[in-house]
Amino acid sequence: MDMGMAILFAANLGFIGVGAQPPMPEWGAMISTGRNYLPDFWWMATFPGLAILITVLGFNLLGDGLRDILDPQSRGQIR
């Protein structure tokens, strides 16, 4: 399982309420709480969602870059 999917899985568990319990901060729980206040306080759900997006994208780009550097078979190939 790659890191991005693990983060998304943990956020999904927190969103449906079976992740870490309330004194622990969790992105999925923050989005779940913030969705009740979206019309007035849109940032309560938007910024945890952006944090998930940036983190997962960062891990995926890091993994792709490391694979390109460390995999000798893929050197010189155009995908």
N, CA, C, O and CB atoms as a CASP TS submission, in Angstrom:
PFRMAT TS
TARGET T0000
AUTHOR 0000-0000-0000
METHOD Language model
MODEL 1
PARENT N/A
ATOM      1  N   MET     1       0.858  -1.174   0.000  1.00  0.00           N
ATOM      2  CA  MET     1       0.000   0.000   0.000  1.00  0.00           C
ATOM      3  C   MET     1       0.900   1.232   0.000  1.00  0.00           C
ATOM      4  O   MET     1       1.838   1.320   0.793  1.00  0.00           O
ATOM      5  CB  MET     1      -0.974   0.001   1.232  1.00  0.00           C
ATOM      6  N   ASP     2       0.623   2.155  -0.865  1.00  0.00           N
ATOM      7  CA  ASP     2       1.461   3.346  -0.890  1.00  0.00           C
ATOM      8  C   ASP     2       0.978   4.385   0.122  1.00  0.00           C
ATOM      9  O   ASP     2      -0.130   4.288   0.651  1.00  0.00           O
ATOM     10  CB  ASP     2       1.481   3.947  -2.296  1.00  0.00           C
ATOM     11  N   MET     3       1.809   5.356   0.375  1.00  0.00           N
ATOM     12  CA  MET     3       1.560   6.330   1.440  1.00  0.00           C
ATOM     13  C   MET     3       0.334   7.188   1.167  1.00  0.00           C
ATOM     14  O   MET     3      -0.429   7.482   2.086  1.00  0.00           O
ATOM     15  CB  MET     3       2.770   7.219   1.622  1.00  0.00           C
ATOM     16  N   GLY     4       0.135   7.591  -0.074  1.00  0.00           N
ATOM     17  CA  GLY     4      -1.025   8.411  -0.412  1.00  0.00           C
ATOM     18  C   GLY     4      -2.338   7.703  -0.123  1.00  0.00           C
ATOM     19  O   GLY     4      -3.271   8.301   0.413  1.00  0.00           O
ATOM     20  N   MET     5      -2.406   6.425  -0.482  1.00  0.00           N
ATOM     21  CA  MET     5      -3.630   5.665  -0.208  1.00  0.00           C
ATOM     22  C   MET     5      -3.836   5.471   1.291  1.00  0.00           C
ATOM     23  O   MET     5      -4.975   5.467   1.757  1.00  0.00           O
ATOM     24  CB  MET     5      -3.580   4.302  -0.910  1.00  0.00           C
ATOM     25  N   ALA     6      -2.762   5.313   2.048  1.00  0.00           N
ATOM     26  CA  ALA     6      -2.888   5.173   3.500  1.00  0.00           C
ATOM     27  C   ALA     6      -3.441   6.451   4.121  1.00  0.00           C
ATOM     28  O   ALA     6      -4.265   6.388   5.033  1.00  0.00           O
ATOM     29  CB  ALA     6      -1.530   4.825   4.127  1.00  0.00           C
ATOM     30  N   ILE     7      -2.998   7.600   3.641  1.00  0.00           N
ATOM     31  CA  ILE     7      -3.507   8.877   4.155  1.00  0.00           C
ATOM     32  C   ILE     7      -4.975   9.040   3.799  1.00  0.00           C
ATOM     33  O   ILE     7      -5.773   9.453   4.641  1.00  0.00           O
ATOM     34  CB  ILE     7      -2.688  10.060   3.595  1.00  0.00           C
ATOM     35  N   LEU     8      -5.344   8.722   2.560  1.00  0.00           N
ATOM     36  CA  LEU     8      -6.746   8.814   2.155  1.00  0.00           C
ATOM     37  C   LEU     8      -7.623   7.844   2.940  1.00  0.00           C
ATOM     38  O   LEU     8      -8.746   8.187   3.310  1.00  0.00           O
ATOM     39  CB  LEU     8      -6.882   8.543   0.660  1.00  0.00           C
ATOM     40  N   PHE     9      -7.126   6.647   3.194  1.00  0.00           N
ATOM     41  CA  PHE     9      -7.882   5.660   3.966  1.00  0.00           C
ATOM     42  C   PHE     9      -8.106   6.144   5.395  1.00  0.00           C
ATOM     43  O   PHE     9      -9.214   6.024   5.919  1.00  0.00           O
ATOM     44  CB  PHE     9      -7.149   4.309   3.975  1.00  0.00           C
ATOM     45  N   ALA    10      -7.075   6.688   6.028  1.00  0.00           N
ATOM     46  CA  ALA    10      -7.213   7.207   7.392  1.00  0.00           C
ATOM     47  C   ALA    10      -8.167   8.397   7.435  1.00  0.00           C
ATOM     48  O   ALA    10      -8.950   8.529   8.376  1.00  0.00           O
ATOM     49  CB  ALA    10      -5.843   7.613   7.952  1.00  0.00           C
ATOM     50  N   ALA    11      -8.107   9.264   6.425  1.00  0.00           N
ATOM     51  CA  ALA    11      -9.022  10.408   6.376  1.00  0.00           C
ATOM     52  C   ALA    11     -10.460   9.948   6.178  1.00  0.00           C
ATOM     53  O   ALA    11     -11.379  10.517   6.767  1.00  0.00           O
ATOM     54  CB  ALA    11      -8.619  11.371   5.250  1.00  0.00           C
ATOM     55  N   ASN    12     -10.662   8.930   5.360  1.00  0.00           N
ATOM     56  CA  ASN    12     -12.009   8.395   5.170  1.00  0.00           C
ATOM     57  C   ASN    12     -12.552   7.788   6.451  1.00  0.00           C
ATOM     58  O   ASN    12     -13.722   7.982   6.781  1.00  0.00           O
ATOM     59  CB  ASN    12     -12.015   7.355   4.063  1.00  0.00           C
ATOM     60  N   LEU    13     -11.721   7.061   7.173  1.00  0.00           N
ATOM     61  CA  LEU    13     -12.168   6.502   8.450  1.00  0.00           C
ATOM     62  C   LEU    13     -12.531   7.603   9.437  1.00  0.00           C
ATOM     63  O   LEU    13     -13.527   7.494  10.153  1.00  0.00           O
ATOM     64  CB  LEU    13     -11.085   5.602   9.047  1.00  0.00           C
ATOM     65  N   GLY    14     -11.734   8.656   9.479  1.00  0.00           N
ATOM     66  CA  GLY    14     -12.045   9.785  10.351  1.00  0.00           C
ATOM     67  C   GLY    14     -13.313  10.501   9.928  1.00  0.00           C
ATOM     68  O   GLY    14     -14.069  10.975  10.776  1.00  0.00           O
ATOM     69  N   PHE    15     -13.556  10.587   8.629  1.00  0.00           N
ATOM     70  CA  PHE    15     -14.747  11.265   8.118  1.00  0.00           C
ATOM     71  C   PHE    15     -16.023  10.538   8.529  1.00  0.00           C
ATOM     72  O   PHE    15     -17.013  11.176   8.886  1.00  0.00           O
ATOM     73  CB  PHE    15     -14.679  11.379   6.597  1.00  0.00           C
ATOM     74  N   ILE    16     -16.004   9.201   8.482  1.00  0.00           N
ATOM     75  CA  ILE    16     -17.209   8.460   8.855  1.00  0.00           C
ATOM     76  C   ILE    16     -17.304   8.205  10.352  1.00  0.00           C
ATOM     77  O   ILE    16     -18.299   7.655  10.826  1.00  0.00           O
ATOM     78  CB  ILE    16     -17.252   7.146   8.118  1.00  0.00           C
ATOM     79  N   GLY    17     -16.277   8.598  11.102  1.00  0.00           N
ATOM     80  CA  GLY    17     -16.355   8.545  12.555  1.00  0.00           C
ATOM     81  C   GLY    17     -15.745   7.341  13.229  1.00  0.00           C
ATOM     82  O   GLY    17     -15.959   7.142  14.424  1.00  0.00           O
ATOM     83  N   VAL    18     -14.997   6.532  12.514  1.00  0.00           N
ATOM     84  CA  VAL    18     -14.379   5.362  13.136  1.00  0.00           C
ATOM     85  C   VAL    18     -12.859   5.491  13.233  1.00  0.00           C
ATOM     86  O   VAL    18     -12.168   4.506  13.491  1.00  0.00           O
ATOM     87  CB  VAL    18     -14.736   4.112  12.354  1.00  0.00           C
ATOM     88  N   GLY    19     -12.345   6.684  13.030  1.00  0.00           N
ATOM     89  CA  GLY    19     -10.905   6.925  13.142  1.00  0.00           C
ATOM     90  C   GLY    19     -10.537   7.264  14.576  1.00  0.00           C
ATOM     91  O   GLY    19     -11.140   6.757  15.521  1.00  0.00           O
ATOM     92  N   ALA    20      -9.551   8.116  14.725  1.00  0.00           N
ATOM     93  CA  ALA    20      -9.117   8.561  16.054  1.00  0.00           C
ATOM     94  C   ALA    20     -10.250   9.332  16.728  1.00  0.00           C
ATOM     95  O   ALA    20     -11.020  10.024  16.062  1.00  0.00           O
ATOM     96  CB  ALA    20      -7.836   9.445  15.957  1.00  0.00           C
ATOM     97  N   GLN    21     -10.344   9.213  18.009  1.00  0.00           N
ATOM     98  CA  GLN    21     -11.445   9.841  18.741  1.00  0.00           C
ATOM     99  C   GLN    21     -11.119  11.281  19.120  1.00  0.00           C
ATOM    100  O   GLN    21      -9.946  11.654  19.129  1.00  0.00           O
ATOM    101  CB  GLN    21     -11.773   9.036  19.995  1.00  0.00           C
ATOM    102  N   PRO    22     -12.126  12.104  19.436  1.00  0.00           N
ATOM    103  CA  PRO    22     -12.069  13.556  19.463  1.00  0.00           C
ATOM    104  C   PRO    22     -10.927  14.337  20.079  1.00  0.00           C
ATOM    105  O   PRO    22     -10.651  15.387  19.498  1.00  0.00           O
ATOM    106  CB  PRO    22     -13.163  13.961  20.086  1.00  0.00           C
ATOM    107  N   PRO    23     -10.245  14.036  21.096  1.00  0.00           N
ATOM    108  CA  PRO    23      -9.185  15.013  21.368  1.00  0.00           C
ATOM    109  C   PRO    23      -8.051  14.960  20.344  1.00  0.00           C
ATOM    110  O   PRO    23      -7.256  15.895  20.249  1.00  0.00           O
ATOM    111  CB  PRO    23      -8.622  14.785  22.754  1.00  0.00           C
ATOM    112  N   MET    24      -7.976  13.876  19.584  1.00  0.00           N
ATOM    113  CA  MET    24      -6.935  13.745  18.557  1.00  0.00           C
ATOM    114  C   MET    24      -7.367  14.475  17.283  1.00  0.00           C
ATOM    115  O   MET    24      -8.449  14.206  16.763  1.00  0.00           O
ATOM    116  CB  MET    24      -6.645  12.244  18.253  1.00  0.00           C
ATOM    117  N   PRO    25      -6.538  15.397  16.771  1.00  0.00           N
ATOM    118  CA  PRO    25      -6.890  16.056  15.509  1.00  0.00           C
ATOM    119  C   PRO    25      -6.703  15.091  14.333  1.00  0.00           C
ATOM    120  O   PRO    25      -5.713  14.364  14.258  1.00  0.00           O
ATOM    121  CB  PRO    25      -6.029  17.332  15.302  1.00  0.00           C
ATOM    122  N   GLU    26      -7.660  15.103  13.436  1.00  0.00           N
ATOM    123  CA  GLU    26      -7.598  14.225  12.274  1.00  0.00           C
ATOM    124  C   GLU    26      -8.273  14.935  11.110  1.00  0.00           C
ATOM    125  O   GLU    26      -9.334  15.536  11.279  1.00  0.00           O
ATOM    126  CB  GLU    26      -8.274  12.843  12.562  1.00  0.00           C
ATOM    127  N   TRP    27      -7.668  14.868   9.937  1.00  0.00           N
ATOM    128  CA  TRP    27      -8.188  15.615   8.796  1.00  0.00           C
ATOM    129  C   TRP    27      -9.595  15.177   8.412  1.00  0.00           C
ATOM    130  O   TRP    27     -10.441  16.022   8.118  1.00  0.00           O
ATOM    131  CB  TRP    27      -7.265  15.455   7.611  1.00  0.00           C
ATOM    132  N   GLY    28      -9.858  13.895   8.409  1.00  0.00           N
ATOM    133  CA  GLY    28     -11.192  13.419   8.041  1.00  0.00           C
ATOM    134  C   GLY    28     -12.257  13.908   9.006  1.00  0.00           C
ATOM    135  O   GLY    28     -13.350  14.289   8.585  1.00  0.00           O
ATOM    136  N   ALA    29     -11.948  13.899  10.298  1.00  0.00           N
ATOM    137  CA  ALA    29     -12.900  14.398  11.293  1.00  0.00           C
ATOM    138  C   ALA    29     -13.093  15.905  11.157  1.00  0.00           C
ATOM    139  O   ALA    29     -14.195  16.411  11.367  1.00  0.00           O
ATOM    140  CB  ALA    29     -12.424  14.054  12.712  1.00  0.00           C
ATOM    141  N   MET    30     -12.029  16.624  10.807  1.00  0.00           N
ATOM    142  CA  MET    30     -12.155  18.069  10.600  1.00  0.00           C
ATOM    143  C   MET    30     -13.074  18.379   9.420  1.00  0.00           C
ATOM    144  O   MET    30     -13.876  19.311   9.483  1.00  0.00           O
ATOM    145  CB  MET    30     -10.772  18.699  10.368  1.00  0.00           C
ATOM    146  N   ILE    31     -12.958  17.605   8.354  1.00  0.00           N
ATOM    147  CA  ILE    31     -13.829  17.809   7.195  1.00  0.00           C
ATOM    148  C   ILE    31     -15.268  17.461   7.553  1.00  0.00           C
ATOM    149  O   ILE    31     -16.197  18.165   7.157  1.00  0.00           O
ATOM    150  CB  ILE    31     -13.353  16.960   5.995  1.00  0.00           C
ATOM    151  N   SER    32     -15.455  16.379   8.298  1.00  0.00           N
ATOM    152  CA  SER    32     -16.799  15.981   8.704  1.00  0.00           C
ATOM    153  C   SER    32     -17.463  17.043   9.568  1.00  0.00           C
ATOM    154  O   SER    32     -18.646  17.337   9.391  1.00  0.00           O
ATOM    155  CB  SER    32     -16.751  14.662   9.454  1.00  0.00           C
ATOM    156  N   THR    33     -16.717  17.618  10.495  1.00  0.00           N
ATOM    157  CA  THR    33     -17.257  18.684  11.339  1.00  0.00           C
ATOM    158  C   THR    33     -17.506  19.939  10.520  1.00  0.00           C
ATOM    159  O   THR    33     -18.538  20.591  10.685  1.00  0.00           O
ATOM    160  CB  THR    33     -16.303  18.991  12.503  1.00  0.00           C
ATOM    161  N   GLY    34     -16.589  20.281   9.651  1.00  0.00           N
ATOM    162  CA  GLY    34     -16.701  21.492   8.860  1.00  0.00           C
ATOM    163  C   GLY    34     -17.802  21.455   7.825  1.00  0.00           C
ATOM    164  O   GLY    34     -18.283  22.504   7.397  1.00  0.00           O
ATOM    165  N   ARG    35     -18.212  20.263   7.414  1.00  0.00           N
ATOM    166  CA  ARG    35     -19.256  20.186   6.388  1.00  0.00           C
ATOM    167  C   ARG    35     -20.591  20.697   6.909  1.00  0.00           C
ATOM    168  O   ARG    35     -21.431  21.126   6.118  1.00  0.00           O
ATOM    169  CB  ARG    35     -19.410  18.751   5.893  1.00  0.00           C
ATOM    170  N   ASN    36     -20.808  20.660   8.222  1.00  0.00           N
ATOM    171  CA  ASN    36     -22.041  21.197   8.799  1.00  0.00           C
ATOM    172  C   ASN    36     -22.087  22.717   8.730  1.00  0.00           C
ATOM    173  O   ASN    36     -23.166  23.306   8.792  1.00  0.00           O
ATOM    174  CB  ASN    36     -22.185  20.745  10.241  1.00  0.00           C
ATOM    175  N   TYR    37     -20.940  23.352   8.605  1.00  0.00           N
ATOM    176  CA  TYR    37     -20.851  24.813   8.623  1.00  0.00           C
ATOM    177  C   TYR    37     -20.425  25.400   7.278  1.00  0.00           C
ATOM    178  O   TYR    37     -20.004  26.555   7.221  1.00  0.00           O
ATOM    179  CB  TYR    37     -19.881  25.252   9.692  1.00  0.00           C
ATOM    180  N   LEU    38     -20.524  24.633   6.203  1.00  0.00           N
ATOM    181  CA  LEU    38     -20.022  25.078   4.899  1.00  0.00           C
ATOM    182  C   LEU    38     -20.592  26.412   4.411  1.00  0.00           C
ATOM    183  O   LEU    38     -19.821  27.223   3.899  1.00  0.00           O
ATOM    184  CB  LEU    38     -20.315  24.033   3.883  1.00  0.00           C
ATOM    185  N   PRO    39     -21.885  26.686   4.535  1.00  0.00           N
ATOM    186  CA  PRO    39     -22.372  27.964   3.996  1.00  0.00           C
ATOM    187  C   PRO    39     -21.756  29.196   4.662  1.00  0.00           C
ATOM    188  O   PRO    39     -21.512  30.198   3.990  1.00  0.00           O
ATOM    189  CB  PRO    39     -23.865  28.028   4.138  1.00  0.00           C
ATOM    190  N   ASP    40     -21.504  29.136   5.957  1.00  0.00           N
ATOM    191  CA  ASP    40     -20.989  30.305   6.672  1.00  0.00           C
ATOM    192  C   ASP    40     -19.481  30.255   6.904  1.00  0.00           C
ATOM    193  O   ASP    40     -18.797  31.270   6.770  1.00  0.00           O
ATOM    194  CB  ASP    40     -21.690  30.437   7.995  1.00  0.00           C
ATOM    195  N   PHE    41     -18.967  29.086   7.247  1.00  0.00           N
ATOM    196  CA  PHE    41     -17.544  28.940   7.583  1.00  0.00           C
ATOM    197  C   PHE    41     -16.910  27.910   6.643  1.00  0.00           C
ATOM    198  O   PHE    41     -16.557  26.810   7.069  1.00  0.00           O
ATOM    199  CB  PHE    41     -17.359  28.512   9.081  1.00  0.00           C
ATOM    200  N   TRP    42     -16.771  28.268   5.378  1.00  0.00           N
ATOM    201  CA  TRP    42     -16.313  27.338   4.356  1.00  0.00           C
ATOM    202  C   TRP    42     -14.899  26.835   4.598  1.00  0.00           C
ATOM    203  O   TRP    42     -14.542  25.741   4.160  1.00  0.00           O
ATOM    204  CB  TRP    42     -16.387  27.988   3.012  1.00  0.00           C
ATOM    205  N   TRP    43     -14.096  27.628   5.291  1.00  0.00           N
ATOM    206  CA  TRP    43     -12.687  27.258   5.492  1.00  0.00           C
ATOM    207  C   TRP    43     -12.516  26.096   6.466  1.00  0.00           C
ATOM    208  O   TRP    43     -11.454  25.474   6.490  1.00  0.00           O
ATOM    209  CB  TRP    43     -11.907  28.455   5.997  1.00  0.00           C
ATOM    210  N   MET    44     -13.539  25.788   7.270  1.00  0.00           N
ATOM    211  CA  MET    44     -13.422  24.683   8.229  1.00  0.00           C
ATOM    212  C   MET    44     -13.281  23.333   7.531  1.00  0.00           C
ATOM    213  O   MET    44     -12.647  22.426   8.072  1.00  0.00           O
ATOM    214  CB  MET    44     -14.635  24.660   9.151  1.00  0.00           C
ATOM    215  N   ALA    45     -13.853  23.186   6.359  1.00  0.00           N
ATOM    216  CA  ALA    45     -13.720  21.941   5.601  1.00  0.00           C
ATOM    217  C   ALA    45     -12.734  22.076   4.444  1.00  0.00           C
ATOM    218  O   ALA    45     -12.147  21.084   4.011  1.00  0.00           O
ATOM    219  CB  ALA    45     -15.076  21.507   5.070  1.00  0.00           C
ATOM    220  N   THR    46     -12.549  23.284   3.947  1.00  0.00           N
ATOM    221  CA  THR    46     -11.707  23.479   2.764  1.00  0.00           C
ATOM    222  C   THR    46     -10.227  23.277   3.067  1.00  0.00           C
ATOM    223  O   THR    46      -9.532  22.597   2.314  1.00  0.00           O
ATOM    224  CB  THR    46     -11.924  24.867   2.196  1.00  0.00           C
ATOM    225  N   PHE    47      -9.743  23.852   4.148  1.00  0.00           N
ATOM    226  CA  PHE    47      -8.306  23.773   4.418  1.00  0.00           C
ATOM    227  C   PHE    47      -7.834  22.378   4.833  1.00  0.00           C
ATOM    228  O   PHE    47      -6.746  21.977   4.420  1.00  0.00           O
ATOM    229  CB  PHE    47      -7.946  24.755   5.494  1.00  0.00           C
ATOM    230  N   PRO    48      -8.599  21.611   5.633  1.00  0.00           N
ATOM    231  CA  PRO    48      -8.173  20.219   5.836  1.00  0.00           C
ATOM    232  C   PRO    48      -8.182  19.408   4.536  1.00  0.00           C
ATOM    233  O   PRO    48      -7.324  18.549   4.332  1.00  0.00           O
ATOM    234  CB  PRO    48      -9.076  19.545   6.863  1.00  0.00           C
ATOM    235  N   GLY    49      -9.152  19.681   3.660  1.00  0.00           N
ATOM    236  CA  GLY    49      -9.179  19.000   2.363  1.00  0.00           C
ATOM    237  C   GLY    49      -7.981  19.358   1.503  1.00  0.00           C
ATOM    238  O   GLY    49      -7.408  18.497   0.837  1.00  0.00           O
ATOM    239  N   LEU    50      -7.602  20.631   1.517  1.00  0.00           N
ATOM    240  CA  LEU    50      -6.405  21.049   0.778  1.00  0.00           C
ATOM    241  C   LEU    50      -5.141  20.435   1.374  1.00  0.00           C
ATOM    242  O   LEU    50      -4.211  20.096   0.642  1.00  0.00           O
ATOM    243  CB  LEU    50      -6.288  22.579   0.773  1.00  0.00           C
ATOM    244  N   ALA    51      -5.104  20.290   2.696  1.00  0.00           N
ATOM    245  CA  ALA    51      -3.946  19.660   3.338  1.00  0.00           C
ATOM    246  C   ALA    51      -3.813  18.204   2.897  1.00  0.00           C
ATOM    247  O   ALA    51      -2.708  17.728   2.638  1.00  0.00           O
ATOM    248  CB  ALA    51      -4.066  19.742   4.875  1.00  0.00           C
ATOM    249  N   ILE    52      -4.940  17.499   2.814  1.00  0.00           N
ATOM    250  CA  ILE    52      -4.917  16.115   2.330  1.00  0.00           C
ATOM    251  C   ILE    52      -4.444  16.081   0.884  1.00  0.00           C
ATOM    252  O   ILE    52      -3.589  15.270   0.528  1.00  0.00           O
ATOM    253  CB  ILE    52      -6.317  15.462   2.456  1.00  0.00           C
ATOM    254  N   LEU    53      -4.991  16.952   0.056  1.00  0.00           N
ATOM    255  CA  LEU    53      -4.624  17.004  -1.359  1.00  0.00           C
ATOM    256  C   LEU    53      -3.134  17.253  -1.543  1.00  0.00           C
ATOM    257  O   LEU    53      -2.477  16.544  -2.305  1.00  0.00           O
ATOM    258  CB  LEU    53      -5.421  18.089  -2.072  1.00  0.00           C
ATOM    259  N   ILE    54      -2.599  18.244  -0.859  1.00  0.00           N
ATOM    260  CA  ILE    54      -1.186  18.598  -1.014  1.00  0.00           C
ATOM    261  C   ILE    54      -0.278  17.489  -0.489  1.00  0.00           C
ATOM    262  O   ILE    54       0.746  17.185  -1.100  1.00  0.00           O
ATOM    263  CB  ILE    54      -0.882  19.912  -0.284  1.00  0.00           C
ATOM    264  N   THR    55      -0.647  16.883   0.637  1.00  0.00           N
ATOM    265  CA  THR    55       0.180  15.821   1.211  1.00  0.00           C
ATOM    266  C   THR    55       0.203  14.587   0.318  1.00  0.00           C
ATOM    267  O   THR    55       1.269  14.032   0.053  1.00  0.00           O
ATOM    268  CB  THR    55      -0.327  15.447   2.600  1.00  0.00           C
ATOM    269  N   VAL    56      -0.966  14.154  -0.145  1.00  0.00           N
ATOM    270  CA  VAL    56      -1.029  12.971  -1.008  1.00  0.00           C
ATOM    271  C   VAL    56      -0.314  13.235  -2.331  1.00  0.00           C
ATOM    272  O   VAL    56       0.427  12.379  -2.814  1.00  0.00           O
ATOM    273  CB  VAL    56      -2.495  12.564  -1.266  1.00  0.00           C
ATOM    274  N   LEU    57      -0.528  14.402  -2.915  1.00  0.00           N
ATOM    275  CA  LEU    57       0.159  14.757  -4.155  1.00  0.00           C
ATOM    276  C   LEU    57       1.672  14.798  -3.945  1.00  0.00           C
ATOM    277  O   LEU    57       2.428  14.336  -4.799  1.00  0.00           O
ATOM    278  CB  LEU    57      -0.341  16.114  -4.675  1.00  0.00           C
ATOM    279  N   GLY    58       2.112  15.344  -2.821  1.00  0.00           N
ATOM    280  CA  GLY    58       3.542  15.403  -2.522  1.00  0.00           C
ATOM    281  C   GLY    58       4.168  14.026  -2.395  1.00  0.00           C
ATOM    282  O   GLY    58       5.250  13.781  -2.929  1.00  0.00           O
ATOM    283  N   PHE    59       3.485  13.112  -1.681  1.00  0.00           N
ATOM    284  CA  PHE    59       4.023  11.757  -1.554  1.00  0.00           C
ATOM    285  C   PHE    59       4.051  11.039  -2.902  1.00  0.00           C
ATOM    286  O   PHE    59       4.996  10.305  -3.193  1.00  0.00           O
ATOM    287  CB  PHE    59       3.195  10.951  -0.550  1.00  0.00           C
ATOM    288  N   ASN    60       3.025  11.244  -3.725  1.00  0.00           N
ATOM    289  CA  ASN    60       3.016  10.606  -5.044  1.00  0.00           C
ATOM    290  C   ASN    60       4.124  11.147  -5.938  1.00  0.00           C
ATOM    291  O   ASN    60       4.787  10.376  -6.631  1.00  0.00           O
ATOM    292  CB  ASN    60       1.664  10.807  -5.720  1.00  0.00           C
ATOM    293  N   LEU    61       4.333  12.450  -5.933  1.00  0.00           N
ATOM    294  CA  LEU    61       5.410  13.023  -6.745  1.00  0.00           C
ATOM    295  C   LEU    61       6.782  12.603  -6.230  1.00  0.00           C
ATOM    296  O   LEU    61       7.687  12.344  -7.023  1.00  0.00           O
ATOM    297  CB  LEU    61       5.308  14.548  -6.761  1.00  0.00           C
ATOM    298  N   LEU    62       6.942  12.532  -4.917  1.00  0.00           N
ATOM    299  CA  LEU    62       8.201  12.065  -4.340  1.00  0.00           C
ATOM    300  C   LEU    62       8.473  10.620  -4.739  1.00  0.00           C
ATOM    301  O   LEU    62       9.595  10.279  -5.114  1.00  0.00           O
ATOM    302  CB  LEU    62       8.174  12.196  -2.811  1.00  0.00           C
ATOM    303  N   GLY    63       7.454   9.770  -4.661  1.00  0.00           N
ATOM    304  CA  GLY    63       7.617   8.373  -5.056  1.00  0.00           C
ATOM    305  C   GLY    63       7.953   8.222  -6.525  1.00  0.00           C
ATOM    306  O   GLY    63       8.799   7.404  -6.885  1.00  0.00           O
ATOM    307  N   ASP    64       7.299   9.003  -7.384  1.00  0.00           N
ATOM    308  CA  ASP    64       7.613   8.952  -8.813  1.00  0.00           C
ATOM    309  C   ASP    64       9.038   9.421  -9.090  1.00  0.00           C
ATOM    310  O   ASP    64       9.745   8.834  -9.908  1.00  0.00           O
ATOM    311  CB  ASP    64       6.622   9.807  -9.603  1.00  0.00           C
ATOM    312  N   GLY    65       9.447  10.472  -8.409  1.00  0.00           N
ATOM    313  CA  GLY    65      10.809  10.967  -8.597  1.00  0.00           C
ATOM    314  C   GLY    65      11.850   9.972  -8.133  1.00  0.00           C
ATOM    315  O   GLY    65      12.855   9.761  -8.811  1.00  0.00           O
ATOM    316  N   LEU    66      11.618   9.355  -6.980  1.00  0.00           N
ATOM    317  CA  LEU    66      12.561   8.344  -6.492  1.00  0.00           C
ATOM    318  C   LEU    66      12.609   7.135  -7.417  1.00  0.00           C
ATOM    319  O   LEU    66      13.680   6.577  -7.655  1.00  0.00           O
ATOM    320  CB  LEU    66      12.182   7.903  -5.080  1.00  0.00           C
ATOM    321  N   ARG    67      11.458   6.729  -7.937  1.00  0.00           N
ATOM    322  CA  ARG    67      11.443   5.606  -8.871  1.00  0.00           C
ATOM    323  C   ARG    67      12.231   5.942 -10.130  1.00  0.00           C
ATOM    324  O   ARG    67      12.989   5.111 -10.630  1.00  0.00           O
ATOM    325  CB  ARG    67      10.002   5.227  -9.234  1.00  0.00           C
ATOM    326  N   ASP    68      12.056   7.146 -10.641  1.00  0.00           N
ATOM    327  CA  ASP    68      12.789   7.542 -11.845  1.00  0.00           C
ATOM    328  C   ASP    68      14.295   7.578 -11.601  1.00  0.00           C
ATOM    329  O   ASP    68      15.072   7.228 -12.490  1.00  0.00           O
ATOM    330  CB  ASP    68      12.311   8.908 -12.327  1.00  0.00           C
ATOM    331  N   ILE    69      14.710   7.990 -10.422  1.00  0.00           N
ATOM    332  CA  ILE    69      16.138   8.075 -10.110  1.00  0.00           C
ATOM    333  C   ILE    69      16.733   6.701  -9.828  1.00  0.00           C
ATOM    334  O   ILE    69      17.837   6.402 -10.283  1.00  0.00           O
ATOM    335  CB  ILE    69      16.363   8.993  -8.912  1.00  0.00           C
ATOM    336  N   LEU    70      16.018   5.865  -9.087  1.00  0.00           N
ATOM    337  CA  LEU    70      16.595   4.619  -8.596  1.00  0.00           C
ATOM    338  C   LEU    70      16.349   3.399  -9.474  1.00  0.00           C
ATOM    339  O   LEU    70      17.001   2.374  -9.275  1.00  0.00           O
ATOM    340  CB  LEU    70      16.069   4.345  -7.252  1.00  0.00           C
ATOM    341  N   ASP    71      15.436   3.469 -10.436  1.00  0.00           N
ATOM    342  CA  ASP    71      15.134   2.312 -11.274  1.00  0.00           C
ATOM    343  C   ASP    71      15.995   2.352 -12.536  1.00  0.00           C
ATOM    344  O   ASP    71      15.744   3.163 -13.427  1.00  0.00           O
ATOM    345  CB  ASP    71      13.628   2.275 -11.641  1.00  0.00           C
ATOM    346  N   PRO    72      16.997   1.494 -12.619  1.00  0.00           N
ATOM    347  CA  PRO    72      17.898   1.550 -13.776  1.00  0.00           C
ATOM    348  C   PRO    72      17.229   1.087 -15.075  1.00  0.00           C
ATOM    349  O   PRO    72      17.685   1.464 -16.154  1.00  0.00           O
ATOM    350  CB  PRO    72      19.126   0.699 -13.509  1.00  0.00           C
ATOM    351  N   GLN    73      16.187   0.299 -15.006  1.00  0.00           N
ATOM    352  CA  GLN    73      15.540  -0.200 -16.218  1.00  0.00           C
ATOM    353  C   GLN    73      14.736   0.880 -16.927  1.00  0.00           C
ATOM    354  O   GLN    73      14.536   0.804 -18.139  1.00  0.00           O
ATOM    355  CB  GLN    73      14.639  -1.367 -15.882  1.00  0.00           C
ATOM    356  N   SER    74      14.275   1.878 -16.193  1.00  0.00           N
ATOM    357  CA  SER    74      13.437   2.899 -16.822  1.00  0.00           C
ATOM    358  C   SER    74      14.242   4.069 -17.383  1.00  0.00           C
ATOM    359  O   SER    74      13.660   4.988 -17.960  1.00  0.00           O
ATOM    360  CB  SER    74      12.431   3.416 -15.824  1.00  0.00           C
ATOM    361  N   ARG    75      15.542   4.056 -17.231  1.00  0.00           N
ATOM    362  CA  ARG    75      16.368   5.152 -17.758  1.00  0.00           C
ATOM    363  C   ARG    75      16.402   5.108 -19.280  1.00  0.00           C
ATOM    364  O   ARG    75      16.595   4.053 -19.884  1.00  0.00           O
ATOM    365  CB  ARG    75      17.805   5.075 -17.191  1.00  0.00           C
ATOM    366  N   GLY    76      16.214   6.249 -19.869  1.00  0.00           N
ATOM    367  CA  GLY    76      16.267   6.346 -21.314  1.00  0.00           C
ATOM    368  C   GLY    76      14.974   5.973 -22.014  1.00  0.00           C
ATOM    369  O   GLY    76      14.907   6.026 -23.242  1.00  0.00           O
ATOM    370  N   GLN    77      13.959   5.601 -21.276  1.00  0.00           N
ATOM    371  CA  GLN    77      12.678   5.259 -21.881  1.00  0.00           C
ATOM    372  C   GLN    77      11.740   6.451 -21.784  1.00  0.00           C
ATOM    373  O   GLN    77      11.743   7.190 -20.799  1.00  0.00           O
ATOM    374  CB  GLN    77      12.057   4.017 -21.203  1.00  0.00           C
ATOM    375  N   ILE    78      10.955   6.616 -22.805  1.00  0.00           N
ATOM    376  CA  ILE    78       9.941   7.667 -22.797  1.00  0.00           C
ATOM    377  C   ILE    78       8.597   6.994 -22.574  1.00  0.00           C
ATOM    378  O   ILE    78       8.238   6.036 -23.258  1.00  0.00           O
ATOM    379  CB  ILE    78       9.952   8.501 -24.133  1.00  0.00           C
ATOM    380  N   ARG    79       7.864   7.520 -21.600  1.00  0.00           N
ATOM    381  CA  ARG    79       6.556   6.926 -21.303  1.00  0.00           C
ATOM    382  C   ARG    79       5.454   7.729 -21.893  1.00  0.00           C
ATOM    383  O   ARG    79       4.284   7.377 -21.743  1.00  0.00           O
ATOM    384  CB  ARG    79       6.343   6.795 -19.821  1.00  0.00           C
TER
END
